[in-house]
Amino acid sequence: MRMLLKAATGAIAAAAFAVLSVAPAHAGPTVGESGSTMTGHIGMAHSISATPGAAPAEGAGAQTEGTLRVATFNASLYREREGELARDLSTGDDQAQAVAEIIQRTAPDIVLLNEFDYDESGESAEVFRDGYLAVSQNGQPAQDYPYLYVAASNTGLQTGADLNQDGTVGGPDDAYGYGEFEGQYGMVLYSKHPILTDQVRTFQNFRWQDMPGNLLPTDYYGPLVSGMLRLSSKNHWDVPVSVDGRTLHVIAAHPTPPAFDGEEQRNARRNHDEIRFIADYVSGGSAAEYIYDDDGATGGLPADADFVILGDLNADPNRGDSYDNAAEHVTGHPLVTDPEPRRTPLPAQERGGLGRYLELPGTSSGAADAGSDPSRMLGTADFGSETGTLRVDYVLPSKTLVVAGSGIFWPNPGQPGSQLVAMDPPRSSDHWLVWADVRTAS
């Protein structure tokens, strides 16, 4: 999330990774265009020295045979200035190496990264794939992702209106989605299976007011501004992936945090409706009749579609500042299985003096002990001493799929990979990778 600063990494990165030698990736077709901001980019890599389908490293959770591992990770690979992420990645970046090692240790077949700055050429996404994921980090098996998807984001895209009502127009708070520049806090999807490029749907331009029963605070914005605001703070994607002859719809999003607003609760209400949009979309039928994508096609998923919802939804079903139990629109959806992935708790006798990033979720910040509140073991991100850990990152498969296992990459002290999350601030991200192993029910 944007309120947490990243540690400086330049000197470490320079010593660790001097020069990248990256084969250029083929840019695929534009997959959608509505107005002037929606573009899509599919990358297919040239030959990469990697281990296709490499098994997860010890301590990351062994993948069940015959399953597909799907993961989401808010990697916090954003920067404060446009083009800075691409420059950091091209010269070596310690944070990116840590993020790549976590992905290598868990070895997902499909992984969504939130908070990965978007650039129209897809350069950053390709360099991270070819120069980090496909290169062994700290002895871990390199991962080959021949397919990737990135698309434009509403973050940093200016509205021309004074959305935060501070008397000036311009700046991150007056964009369609909070951002210092266009594409900040974007998303990228990596896949070991083919992405069906001609079937991708995006919803960057869907207007908030067009959702029936929306929570848009029209009294705050006024009729003119309310009529042009977009629902998605970044974008909503439906990215179909072909897996052994079946189509899996990857529903990806990163709703705005339900914070940084006032009594009108504009961000909390938007977070709620961004999540409800996902629920309506996977419901299909009459619930999704109002939905239109960036190509003008309407409706949601077909009945009995295989899908998995991925992303940092910025909403915890049990605590935090979300509006009207927003997360329950998807966690309690009748077509969805919530595997409730959790971290293995560290025995109390081993926790003393190890620092809050090594302790049980919620216990380091003075919150209730996880033993008396089992939901705290579902925490996927640490938001500091006042808020503690919350469950905000989700892998939610459709009930047409069987969940064979799930987990959170948050190793206990002494376990492989614990050094990747055990710093304050952590070397990788303030979120942890969440995964689930699924297979078809028939």
Salt bridges, closest charged atoms under 4 A:
GLU84 OE2 - ARG81 NH2 3.45
ASP88 OD2 - ARG79 NE 2.74
ASP93 OD1 - ARG79 NH2 3.13
ASP94 OD1 - ARG427 NH2 3.07
GLU101 OE2 - ARG105 NE 3.02
GLU126 OE2 - HIS41 NE2 2.89
ASP130 OD1 - ARG129 NE 2.81
ASP210 OD2 - ARG207 NE 3.17
ASP238 OD1 - HIS249 ND1 2.94
GLU264 OE2 - ARG266 NH1 2.52
ASP273 OD1 - HIS272 ND1 3.01
ASP280 OD2 - ARG276 NE 3.20
ASP293 OD2 - ARG201 NE 2.62
ASP306 OD2 - ARG246 NH2 2.78
ASP312 OD2 - HIS254 NE2 3.16
ASP312 OD2 - HIS431 NE2 3.79
ASP316 OD2 - ARG319 NH1 3.99
ASP338 OD1 - ARG391 NH2 2.68
GLU340 OE1 - ARG342 NH2 3.36
ASP369 OD1 - ARG351 NH2 3.74
ASP373 OD2 - ARG319 NH2 2.53
ASP373 OD2 - ARG376 NE 3.94
ASP382 OD1 - ARG356 NH1 2.70
ASP393 OD2 - HIS431 ND1 2.88
ASP424 OD2 - ARG356 NE 3.45
ASP437 OD1 - ARG69 NE 2.70
